[in-house]
Amino acid sequence: MNPITLIIIYFTILMGPVITMSSSNLLLMWVGLEMSLLAIIPLLTNKKNPRSTEAATKYFLTQATASMIMLLTIVLNYKQLGMWTFQQQTNNMLLNMMLISLSMKLGLAPFHYWLPEVTQGVPMHIGLILLTWQKIAPLSILFQIYQLLDPTTTTIIAISSIFIGAWGGLNQTQTRKIMAYSSIAHMGWMLAILPYNPNLMLLNLTIYILLTIPMLISLMMNSATTINSLSLTWNKTPMILAMTSIILLSLGGLPPLTGFLPKWAIISELLKSNCSIMATLMAMMALLNLFFYTRLIYSMSLTMFPTNNNSKMISHHPNLKHNPTLPTLTILSTLTLPLSSQLTM
C-alpha cells in the first residue's frame, strides 16, 4: 500500500476515538466511531485472500449495523428532548438501544460472534488494533452515560460476556481466537464494574491494553498462529518464551502480577456493593481463563513438536527482529502491582 495512504489511514484510526472521547455531543461521538470504522476496512482487506475479505465483510456489516442502531437512538433522542445529549428524561428503551449498539461494537455477548472470526482472518498487527485501540471509543461513551444505563441489563451482558469469554477459549487451537475470547472476557469485567465504580473500568482497560500489546507482539515475533507452532518457542527464542509465559499468567490474573490488580479491585468493589454471588461467578470464570492461558504456557515450554526430523533441534535465532518496546511493556504488564494503592485511589 502507498505510504502516504497508509499514513492517512492510521491517522484517521488514531483521530476517530480521540474525537469520540473529547466530545459530549452524541452526533460527534458517532462521527468518531465511523471514522475509525471506515479507516480500518482497507487494512483488513490489504492482503488479497478470501479469508481477509470475509473478515472485513463480517466486521463492516456488524459495525455498520451497530452504527445504524446508534444513529437511530441519537435521532430519536433529539426528537424527544431537542438536544444531542442523553438526559435523565431520556427513554429507557433508547438507552438500552445505545447499550446494545456499543455492545456490538465491543464484541460483548450475545453480539460477540464476529470478534473471534475477524481476529482470526486478519494479520496479527491489525488484530492488535482491533483488540486494543478500537475498544477505547465505545468504552468512553459508556463511561459518559453509565449513570443513565439500567444496571440489570448491564450486569446481564457483562456476566454473559465473562462466561462466553471463559468457555469459548477452552476449545481453541488458534492463538488469535484465544486472544479474541480473552478480550470478550476482559470487556465483560469492565462492563460489570461500570455501574458501581467507572474509574475501575478505566484502570482495567489500561491494564488490559498493557497486557494485550506485548502478548501479541511476542506472538508476532514468533509467527505463532496456532498452539502447535508455539511448541518450538523454547528452542528458538528462550527469552521471549519466559516473557510470554509471565504475560500470560498476568493476563489470567495470577498474583503477584499486574493482571491481578483489576480483578482484585473489581471483586472488592462488588463485595462492598453486596454483589457477592456475581463476584463469585466472575472469579470462577477467571479460573477458566487462567486454565487456557496455562495450556499455552504448557505448549510453549513443556512439549516438543511431533516431528521425525531434526527441526526440533534448530538453533536459536539471533537474526530475529529486535523490538525495543517489548521489555518495557513486559515490565509494565507484570510488575506494577505494588503501585496498586496509588492506582486505585
C-alpha positions as a Markdown table, in Angstrom:
| # | Residue | x | y | z |
|---|---|---|---|---|
| 1 | Met | 0.0 | 0.0 | 0.0 |
| 2 | Asn | 1.1 | 3.5 | -0.8 |
| 3 | Pro | 3.0 | 5.0 | 2.3 |
| 4 | Ile | 1.0 | 8.3 | 2.1 |
| 5 | Thr | -2.3 | 6.4 | 2.0 |
| 6 | Leu | -1.1 | 4.3 | 5.0 |
| 7 | Ile | -0.2 | 7.4 | 7.0 |
| 8 | Ile | -3.7 | 8.9 | 6.3 |
| 9 | Ile | -5.4 | 5.6 | 7.3 |
| 10 | Tyr | -3.5 | 5.3 | 10.5 |
| 11 | Phe | -4.0 | 9.0 | 11.3 |
| 12 | Thr | -7.8 | 8.6 | 10.8 |
| 13 | Ile | -7.8 | 5.5 | 13.0 |
| 14 | Leu | -5.9 | 7.5 | 15.7 |
| 15 | Met | -8.2 | 10.5 | 15.5 |
| 16 | Gly | -11.6 | 8.6 | 15.5 |
| 17 | Pro | -11.5 | 7.6 | 19.2 |
| 18 | Val | -9.9 | 10.9 | 20.1 |
| 19 | Ile | -12.9 | 12.8 | 18.7 |
| 20 | Thr | -15.3 | 10.4 | 20.4 |
| 21 | Met | -13.5 | 10.7 | 23.8 |
| 22 | Ser | -13.3 | 14.5 | 23.7 |
| 23 | Ser | -16.9 | 15.2 | 22.7 |
| 24 | Ser | -20.1 | 15.4 | 24.7 |
| 25 | Asn | -22.2 | 15.7 | 21.6 |
| 26 | Leu | -23.7 | 12.3 | 20.6 |
| 27 | Leu | -23.5 | 13.1 | 16.9 |
| 28 | Leu | -19.8 | 13.9 | 17.1 |
| 29 | Met | -19.2 | 10.6 | 19.1 |
| 30 | Trp | -20.9 | 8.7 | 16.3 |
| 31 | Val | -18.7 | 10.5 | 13.7 |
| 32 | Gly | -15.6 | 9.5 | 15.6 |
| 33 | Leu | -16.7 | 5.8 | 15.6 |
| 34 | Glu | -17.4 | 6.0 | 11.9 |
| 35 | Met | -14.0 | 7.4 | 11.1 |
| 36 | Ser | -12.2 | 4.6 | 12.8 |
| 37 | Leu | -14.6 | 2.0 | 11.2 |
| 38 | Leu | -14.1 | 3.2 | 7.7 |
| 39 | Ala | -10.4 | 3.8 | 8.0 |
| 40 | Ile | -9.6 | 0.2 | 9.2 |
| 41 | Ile | -11.5 | -1.6 | 6.4 |
| 42 | Pro | -8.6 | -1.0 | 3.8 |
| 43 | Leu | -6.2 | -2.5 | 6.3 |
| 44 | Leu | -8.4 | -5.6 | 6.8 |
| 45 | Thr | -8.5 | -6.2 | 3.0 |
| 46 | Asn | -4.9 | -5.3 | 2.4 |
| 47 | Lys | -3.9 | -8.9 | 1.9 |
| 48 | Lys | -5.9 | -10.2 | -1.1 |
| 49 | Asn | -7.2 | -13.5 | 0.1 |
| 50 | Pro | -10.7 | -14.9 | 0.7 |
| 51 | Arg | -10.2 | -15.1 | 4.5 |
| 52 | Ser | -9.3 | -11.4 | 4.9 |
| 53 | Thr | -12.2 | -10.4 | 2.6 |
| 54 | Glu | -14.6 | -12.5 | 4.7 |
| 55 | Ala | -13.2 | -10.9 | 7.9 |
| 56 | Ala | -13.6 | -7.4 | 6.5 |
| 57 | Thr | -17.1 | -8.1 | 5.4 |
| 58 | Lys | -18.2 | -9.5 | 8.8 |
| 59 | Tyr | -16.5 | -6.6 | 10.5 |
| 60 | Phe | -18.1 | -4.0 | 8.3 |
| 61 | Leu | -21.6 | -5.5 | 8.4 |
| 62 | Thr | -21.6 | -5.8 | 12.2 |
| 63 | Gln | -20.2 | -2.4 | 12.9 |
| 64 | Ala | -22.4 | -0.7 | 10.3 |
| 65 | Thr | -25.5 | -2.3 | 12.0 |
| 66 | Ala | -24.3 | -1.1 | 15.4 |
| 67 | Ser | -23.7 | 2.4 | 13.9 |
| 68 | Met | -27.2 | 2.4 | 12.4 |
| 69 | Ile | -28.8 | 1.5 | 15.8 |
| 70 | Met | -26.7 | 4.1 | 17.5 |
| 71 | Leu | -27.7 | 6.8 | 14.9 |
| 72 | Leu | -31.4 | 5.9 | 15.2 |
| 73 | Thr | -31.1 | 6.2 | 19.0 |
| 74 | Ile | -29.4 | 9.7 | 18.7 |
| 75 | Val | -32.1 | 11.0 | 16.3 |
| 76 | Leu | -35.0 | 9.7 | 18.4 |
| 77 | Asn | -33.4 | 11.2 | 21.5 |
| 78 | Tyr | -33.1 | 14.6 | 19.6 |
| 79 | Lys | -36.7 | 14.3 | 18.5 |
| 80 | Gln | -37.8 | 13.6 | 22.1 |
| 81 | Leu | -35.6 | 16.2 | 24.0 |
| 82 | Gly | -34.4 | 18.6 | 21.4 |
| 83 | Met | -30.7 | 18.1 | 22.3 |
| 84 | Trp | -27.7 | 16.0 | 21.3 |
| 85 | Thr | -27.0 | 14.6 | 24.7 |
| 86 | Phe | -28.7 | 12.0 | 26.9 |
| 87 | Gln | -30.6 | 13.4 | 29.9 |
| 88 | Gln | -32.4 | 11.9 | 32.9 |
| 89 | Gln | -35.6 | 12.2 | 30.9 |
| 90 | Thr | -34.3 | 10.0 | 28.1 |
| 91 | Asn | -36.5 | 7.0 | 27.4 |
| 92 | Asn | -35.1 | 3.7 | 28.8 |
| 93 | Met | -35.6 | 2.0 | 25.5 |
| 94 | Leu | -33.3 | 4.4 | 23.8 |
| 95 | Leu | -30.6 | 3.9 | 26.4 |
| 96 | Asn | -30.9 | 0.1 | 26.0 |
| 97 | Met | -30.6 | 0.6 | 22.2 |
| 98 | Met | -27.4 | 2.6 | 22.8 |
| 99 | Leu | -26.1 | -0.1 | 25.1 |
| 100 | Ile | -26.8 | -2.8 | 22.5 |
| 101 | Ser | -25.1 | -0.9 | 19.7 |
| 102 | Leu | -22.0 | -0.3 | 21.9 |
| 103 | Ser | -22.0 | -4.0 | 22.9 |
| 104 | Met | -22.0 | -4.9 | 19.2 |
| 105 | Lys | -19.0 | -2.6 | 18.6 |
| 106 | Leu | -17.1 | -4.0 | 21.6 |
| 107 | Gly | -17.9 | -7.7 | 20.8 |
| 108 | Leu | -19.8 | -8.3 | 24.1 |
| 109 | Ala | -22.1 | -11.3 | 24.4 |
| 110 | Pro | -24.5 | -12.1 | 22.8 |
| 111 | Phe | -23.2 | -10.0 | 20.0 |
| 112 | His | -19.7 | -11.5 | 20.1 |
| 113 | Tyr | -19.7 | -13.9 | 17.2 |
| 114 | Trp | -17.9 | -11.6 | 14.8 |
| 115 | Leu | -14.9 | -10.9 | 17.0 |
| 116 | Pro | -13.0 | -14.3 | 17.0 |
| 117 | Glu | -13.7 | -14.8 | 13.3 |
| 118 | Val | -12.5 | -11.3 | 12.3 |
| 119 | Thr | -9.4 | -11.5 | 14.6 |
| 120 | Gln | -8.6 | -14.9 | 13.1 |
| 121 | Gly | -8.9 | -13.7 | 9.5 |
| 122 | Val | -6.7 | -10.6 | 9.6 |
| 123 | Pro | -2.9 | -10.2 | 10.2 |
| 124 | Met | -1.8 | -10.1 | 13.8 |
| 125 | His | -0.8 | -6.4 | 13.9 |
| 126 | Ile | -4.3 | -5.5 | 12.6 |
| 127 | Gly | -5.8 | -7.8 | 15.2 |
| 128 | Leu | -3.8 | -5.9 | 17.8 |
| 129 | Ile | -5.5 | -2.6 | 16.7 |
| 130 | Leu | -9.0 | -4.4 | 16.8 |
| 131 | Leu | -8.4 | -5.7 | 20.3 |
| 132 | Thr | -7.0 | -2.6 | 21.9 |
| 133 | Trp | -7.4 | 0.8 | 20.2 |
| 134 | Gln | -10.8 | 0.1 | 18.7 |
| 135 | Lys | -12.2 | -0.7 | 22.1 |
| 136 | Ile | -11.5 | 2.7 | 23.6 |
| 137 | Ala | -14.1 | 4.8 | 21.8 |
| 138 | Pro | -17.2 | 2.7 | 22.7 |
| 139 | Leu | -16.0 | 2.3 | 26.3 |
| 140 | Ser | -15.6 | 6.1 | 26.6 |
| 141 | Ile | -19.2 | 6.6 | 25.5 |
| 142 | Leu | -20.3 | 4.0 | 28.1 |
| 143 | Phe | -18.2 | 5.9 | 30.7 |
| 144 | Gln | -20.0 | 9.1 | 29.9 |
| 145 | Ile | -23.6 | 7.7 | 30.1 |
| 146 | Tyr | -23.1 | 5.0 | 32.8 |
| 147 | Gln | -25.4 | 6.8 | 35.3 |
| 148 | Leu | -28.3 | 6.5 | 32.9 |
| 149 | Leu | -28.0 | 2.9 | 32.0 |
| 150 | Asp | -30.1 | 0.1 | 33.5 |
| 151 | Pro | -27.8 | -1.8 | 36.0 |
| 152 | Thr | -29.7 | -5.1 | 35.5 |
| 153 | Thr | -29.2 | -5.1 | 31.7 |
| 154 | Thr | -25.6 | -4.0 | 32.0 |
| 155 | Thr | -24.9 | -6.8 | 34.5 |
| 156 | Ile | -26.6 | -9.5 | 32.3 |
| 157 | Ile | -24.5 | -8.5 | 29.3 |
| 158 | Ala | -21.3 | -8.4 | 31.5 |
| 159 | Ile | -21.9 | -11.8 | 33.1 |
| 160 | Ser | -22.7 | -13.4 | 29.7 |
| 161 | Ser | -19.5 | -12.0 | 28.2 |
| 162 | Ile | -17.4 | -13.3 | 31.0 |
| 163 | Phe | -19.0 | -16.8 | 30.6 |
| 164 | Ile | -18.6 | -16.8 | 26.8 |
| 165 | Gly | -15.0 | -15.5 | 27.0 |
| 166 | Ala | -14.1 | -18.2 | 29.5 |
| 167 | Trp | -15.9 | -21.2 | 27.9 |
| 168 | Gly | -15.2 | -20.1 | 24.3 |
| 169 | Gly | -11.4 | -20.0 | 24.7 |
| 170 | Leu | -11.2 | -23.5 | 26.1 |
| 171 | Asn | -11.5 | -25.5 | 22.9 |
| 172 | Gln | -9.5 | -23.1 | 20.6 |
| 173 | Thr | -6.2 | -24.0 | 19.0 |
| 174 | Gln | -5.7 | -20.7 | 17.2 |
| 175 | Thr | -3.8 | -18.1 | 19.2 |
| 176 | Arg | -5.7 | -15.2 | 17.7 |
| 177 | Lys | -9.0 | -16.7 | 18.6 |
| 178 | Ile | -7.8 | -17.3 | 22.1 |
| 179 | Met | -6.8 | -13.6 | 22.4 |
| 180 | Ala | -10.3 | -12.6 | 21.0 |
| 181 | Tyr | -12.1 | -14.7 | 23.6 |
| 182 | Ser | -9.7 | -13.2 | 26.2 |
| 183 | Ser | -10.8 | -9.8 | 25.0 |
| 184 | Ile | -14.5 | -10.7 | 25.4 |
| 185 | Ala | -13.9 | -11.8 | 29.0 |
| 186 | His | -12.0 | -8.7 | 29.8 |
| 187 | Met | -14.7 | -6.4 | 28.3 |
| 188 | Gly | -17.2 | -8.3 | 30.5 |
| 189 | Trp | -15.2 | -7.5 | 33.6 |
| 190 | Met | -15.1 | -3.8 | 32.6 |
| 191 | Leu | -18.9 | -3.7 | 32.0 |
| 192 | Ala | -19.6 | -5.5 | 35.2 |
| 193 | Ile | -17.9 | -2.8 | 37.4 |
| 194 | Leu | -19.3 | 0.2 | 35.3 |
| 195 | Pro | -22.5 | 0.8 | 37.4 |
| 196 | Tyr | -20.6 | 0.7 | 40.6 |
| 197 | Asn | -17.2 | 2.4 | 40.0 |
| 198 | Pro | -16.5 | 3.6 | 36.5 |
| 199 | Asn | -12.9 | 4.6 | 37.4 |
| 200 | Leu | -12.1 | 0.9 | 37.9 |
| 201 | Met | -13.3 | 0.3 | 34.4 |
| 202 | Leu | -10.6 | 2.8 | 33.1 |
| 203 | Leu | -8.0 | 1.1 | 35.2 |
| 204 | Asn | -9.0 | -2.3 | 33.9 |
| 205 | Leu | -8.9 | -1.0 | 30.3 |
| 206 | Thr | -5.4 | 0.5 | 30.7 |
| 207 | Ile | -4.0 | -2.7 | 32.2 |
| 208 | Tyr | -5.8 | -4.9 | 29.6 |
| 209 | Ile | -4.1 | -2.8 | 26.8 |
| 210 | Leu | -0.7 | -3.1 | 28.6 |
| 211 | Leu | -1.1 | -6.9 | 28.7 |
| 212 | Thr | -2.5 | -7.5 | 25.2 |
| 213 | Ile | 0.1 | -5.4 | 23.3 |
| 214 | Pro | 3.2 | -7.3 | 24.5 |
| 215 | Met | 1.4 | -10.6 | 24.2 |
| 216 | Leu | 0.5 | -10.1 | 20.6 |
| 217 | Ile | 3.9 | -8.6 | 19.8 |
| 218 | Ser | 5.6 | -11.7 | 21.2 |
| 219 | Leu | 3.3 | -13.9 | 19.1 |
| 220 | Met | 4.1 | -11.8 | 16.0 |
| 221 | Met | 7.8 | -12.2 | 16.6 |
| 222 | Asn | 7.5 | -16.0 | 16.7 |
| 223 | Ser | 4.8 | -16.1 | 13.9 |
| 224 | Ala | 2.8 | -18.3 | 16.3 |
| 225 | Thr | -0.7 | -18.6 | 14.9 |
| 226 | Thr | -1.6 | -22.0 | 16.5 |
| 227 | Ile | -0.8 | -23.8 | 19.7 |
| 228 | Asn | 1.3 | -26.3 | 17.8 |
| 229 | Ser | 3.5 | -23.6 | 16.4 |
| 230 | Leu | 4.2 | -22.5 | 19.9 |
| 231 | Ser | 6.0 | -25.7 | 20.8 |
| 232 | Leu | 9.3 | -24.7 | 19.2 |
| 233 | Thr | 9.4 | -21.4 | 21.1 |
| 234 | Trp | 11.5 | -22.9 | 23.9 |
| 235 | Asn | 14.3 | -23.7 | 21.4 |
| 236 | Lys | 14.1 | -20.7 | 19.0 |
| 237 | Thr | 13.6 | -17.8 | 21.5 |
| 238 | Pro | 14.0 | -18.8 | 25.1 |
| 239 | Met | 13.9 | -15.2 | 26.4 |
| 240 | Ile | 10.7 | -14.5 | 24.6 |
| 241 | Leu | 9.3 | -17.7 | 26.0 |
| 242 | Ala | 9.9 | -16.6 | 29.6 |
| 243 | Met | 8.4 | -13.1 | 28.9 |
| 244 | Thr | 5.4 | -14.6 | 27.1 |
| 245 | Ser | 4.8 | -17.1 | 30.0 |
| 246 | Ile | 4.8 | -14.3 | 32.6 |
| 247 | Ile | 2.5 | -12.1 | 30.5 |
| 248 | Leu | 0.0 | -15.0 | 30.0 |
| 249 | Leu | -0.1 | -15.6 | 33.8 |
| 250 | Ser | -0.7 | -11.9 | 34.3 |
| 251 | Leu | -3.5 | -11.9 | 31.7 |
| 252 | Gly | -5.1 | -14.7 | 33.8 |
| 253 | Gly | -5.0 | -12.5 | 36.9 |
| 254 | Leu | -2.5 | -14.6 | 38.9 |
| 255 | Pro | -0.9 | -12.7 | 41.9 |
| 256 | Pro | 1.5 | -11.1 | 42.4 |
| 257 | Leu | 1.4 | -9.9 | 38.7 |
| 258 | Thr | -0.2 | -6.8 | 37.3 |
| 259 | Gly | -3.2 | -8.6 | 35.9 |
| 260 | Phe | -4.3 | -9.4 | 39.4 |
| 261 | Leu | -4.8 | -5.8 | 40.3 |
| 262 | Pro | -8.0 | -5.0 | 38.3 |
| 263 | Lys | -9.6 | -8.4 | 39.3 |
| 264 | Trp | -8.7 | -7.7 | 42.9 |
| 265 | Ala | -10.1 | -4.2 | 42.8 |
| 266 | Ile | -13.3 | -5.1 | 40.9 |
| 267 | Ile | -14.1 | -8.1 | 43.2 |
| 268 | Ser | -13.5 | -5.9 | 46.3 |
| 269 | Glu | -15.8 | -3.2 | 44.9 |
| 270 | Leu | -18.5 | -5.7 | 44.0 |
| 271 | Leu | -18.4 | -7.2 | 47.6 |
| 272 | Lys | -18.7 | -3.7 | 49.0 |
| 273 | Ser | -21.8 | -3.3 | 46.8 |
| 274 | Asn | -23.3 | -6.6 | 48.2 |
| 275 | Cys | -22.9 | -8.4 | 44.9 |
| 276 | Ser | -21.2 | -11.5 | 46.4 |
| 277 | Ile | -22.8 | -14.0 | 44.0 |
| 278 | Met | -21.8 | -12.0 | 41.0 |
| 279 | Ala | -18.2 | -11.6 | 42.3 |
| 280 | Thr | -18.0 | -15.4 | 43.0 |
| 281 | Leu | -19.2 | -16.3 | 39.5 |
| 282 | Met | -16.7 | -13.9 | 37.9 |
| 283 | Ala | -13.8 | -15.3 | 40.0 |
| 284 | Met | -14.8 | -18.8 | 39.0 |
| 285 | Met | -14.8 | -17.9 | 35.3 |
| 286 | Ala | -11.4 | -16.2 | 35.7 |
| 287 | Leu | -10.0 | -19.6 | 36.7 |
| 288 | Leu | -11.2 | -21.0 | 33.3 |
| 289 | Asn | -9.4 | -18.1 | 31.6 |
| 290 | Leu | -6.3 | -18.9 | 33.6 |
| 291 | Phe | -6.6 | -22.6 | 32.5 |
| 292 | Phe | -6.3 | -21.9 | 28.8 |
| 293 | Tyr | -3.5 | -19.4 | 29.3 |
| 294 | Thr | -1.7 | -22.1 | 31.3 |
| 295 | Arg | -2.3 | -24.5 | 28.4 |
| 296 | Leu | -0.5 | -22.1 | 26.1 |
| 297 | Ile | 2.5 | -22.0 | 28.5 |
| 298 | Tyr | 2.5 | -25.8 | 28.6 |
| 299 | Ser | 2.6 | -26.0 | 24.8 |
| 300 | Met | 5.4 | -23.5 | 24.7 |
| 301 | Ser | 7.7 | -24.8 | 27.4 |
| 302 | Leu | 6.9 | -28.5 | 28.2 |
| 303 | Thr | 6.1 | -30.1 | 24.8 |
| 304 | Met | 8.1 | -30.8 | 21.6 |
| 305 | Phe | 6.7 | -30.6 | 18.1 |
| 306 | Pro | 5.8 | -34.2 | 16.9 |
| 307 | Thr | 8.3 | -34.5 | 14.0 |
| 308 | Asn | 10.7 | -37.2 | 13.0 |
| 309 | Asn | 13.3 | -34.8 | 11.6 |
| 310 | Asn | 15.8 | -32.6 | 13.3 |
| 311 | Ser | 13.6 | -29.4 | 13.2 |
| 312 | Lys | 13.1 | -29.7 | 17.0 |
| 313 | Met | 16.8 | -29.2 | 17.4 |
| 314 | Ile | 17.1 | -26.0 | 15.5 |
| 315 | Ser | 19.4 | -23.4 | 16.9 |
| 316 | His | 18.4 | -20.1 | 18.5 |
| 317 | His | 17.6 | -17.3 | 16.1 |
| 318 | Pro | 20.0 | -14.4 | 16.5 |
| 319 | Asn | 18.5 | -12.7 | 13.5 |
| 320 | Leu | 15.0 | -12.1 | 14.9 |
| 321 | Lys | 13.9 | -8.5 | 14.7 |
| 322 | His | 14.6 | -6.7 | 18.0 |
| 323 | Asn | 11.6 | -5.0 | 19.4 |
| 324 | Pro | 12.7 | -2.3 | 21.9 |
| 325 | Thr | 9.2 | -1.8 | 23.3 |
| 326 | Leu | 8.7 | -5.5 | 24.4 |
| 327 | Pro | 10.9 | -5.4 | 27.6 |
| 328 | Thr | 9.3 | -2.1 | 28.8 |
| 329 | Leu | 5.8 | -3.4 | 28.1 |
| 330 | Thr | 6.6 | -6.7 | 29.8 |
| 331 | Ile | 7.8 | -4.9 | 33.0 |
| 332 | Leu | 4.6 | -2.7 | 33.0 |
| 333 | Ser | 2.4 | -5.7 | 32.4 |
| 334 | Thr | 3.8 | -7.8 | 35.2 |
| 335 | Leu | 5.5 | -5.8 | 37.9 |
| 336 | Thr | 3.2 | -2.8 | 38.7 |
| 337 | Leu | 1.1 | -4.5 | 41.4 |
| 338 | Pro | 3.0 | -2.6 | 44.2 |
| 339 | Leu | 1.5 | 0.6 | 42.8 |
| 340 | Ser | -2.0 | -0.6 | 43.5 |
| 341 | Ser | -2.6 | 1.8 | 46.4 |
| 342 | Gln | -1.9 | 4.8 | 44.1 |
| 343 | Leu | -3.8 | 3.4 | 41.1 |
| 344 | Thr | -7.0 | 2.5 | 42.9 |
| 345 | Met | -7.3 | 5.7 | 44.9 |
